[in-house]
């Protein structure tokens, strides 16, 4: 398969390096990622200026790699249109440093890059690995993606499918398995810390603590139990449950 790899942590992030090393063992890989950290940028794209693209060399990675001074969604758009010869079979976004569970998918640059691919009728995977107590391990996540790719080659998934995968920080033997599930609810108790900069302007720094809802059979629920979670996503945000009710309102 011809695989486009991107992320939101930047071209020099460890996660994208580990992912590329694993995937290029069995597939043709091209890498296009932001030139620096773009976490939580959501589905923004760059419209007011040209994008600067540079070919870079990732040490130990054989595949071609490019840095883009834009967002993760920009990376997918420009790579599919200009950087890749021929058609991309699948886009993989990650491996993200930290999970993208529940409603965090709305803010995630990692997930947004995967959704951008689906909009242009290319199936995609967003892969994230838990970061906790300054510890990280991307190898299990990379192996998980490679395993999923093998299954997708057989099943031939639809062109607009996004698979959002989250991997716990644990030894491989301690992971209970994989659960296919819906997203849960994840909000934050935000605290704004006020200070002033050198010019006397008021500055607010946001500090948040996670406030997970305890809904069963969701990615938040299963992840806390020690499972890898996989959630199929789609960019159609229509609330089909209330279409008829909305007609009565208007």
C-alpha positions, 0 to 999 in steps of 0.5 A, a space after each residue: 500500500 502507498 501510505 501517507 504519514 502525518 501528525 500534529 506534533 511536528 516532523 521531528 516528533 519521536 512518534 512519527 519517527 517510530 511509526 514511519 520505521 515500522 510501516 515502511 517495513 511492509 509498505 511504501 511510505 511518504 511523510 508530510 508533517 508540520 515543521 513544528 508543534 501544532 497540537 490542538 489546532 483542530 481542523 484549521 487550514 492556511 488560506 492567507 499565505 503560501 505554504 513553505 515545504 522543505 524536504 528533510 531527512 529523518 535519521 534511520 528512516 528510508 522514506 521521503 519526508 517533508 516539513 510543511 509550515 502549516 497545519 496537519 490538515 494542510 499537510 494532507 491536502 498538499 501531500 495528496 495534491 503535490 508531493 505524492 506520485 499517484 494515489 495514496 491508499 491510506 493516511 496515518 496520522 500520529 503517533 500522537 503524544 497523548 491520547 485523543 479520547 472522547 470529545 477531544 477528537 474535536 480539538 485534535 490536529 491528529 484526528 483532523 488530519 485523518 478526517 481531512 483525508 476522508 473528506 478527499 475520499 482516502 481512508 485514514 487512521 489516527 493513532 495516539 499513545 498515552 503520555 503519563 508521568 513523563 513516560 511514553 512508548 510508541 512501539 506498541 502503537 506502531 505495531 497496532 497500526 501495522 496489524 490493523 493495516 493488514 486487516 484493512 487490506 483484506 476487508 478493503 474499507 470504504 474511502 471516507 472511513 476514519 479509524 481513531 485508535 488510542 493505546 494505553 501506556 502499559 507493557 504489551 502483556 498487560 493490555 487487555 485487547 482492543 475494543 471497537 466502541 463509540 466516543 465518550 464525553 471528555 471535558 475539562 475543569 479549566 482554570 485561567 491564571 492571570 499575570 502581566 507581560 513585560 508591556 503590562 498586558 494582562 495574560 491568561 494561562 489556561 490550566 485544565 484537569 480532565 473531567 471524564 463522564 463515566 458512560 459505559 461502552 465508550 472509548 473513555 471507559 474501555 481505555 481506563 480499563 486497559 484496552 486499546 480503543 478503536 472508534 470509527 469516525 465520520 466528518 458528517 456532523 448531522 444530528 440525524 436523531 432530531 432532523 424531523 424535530 428541527 423541521 417542526 421548530 422552523 
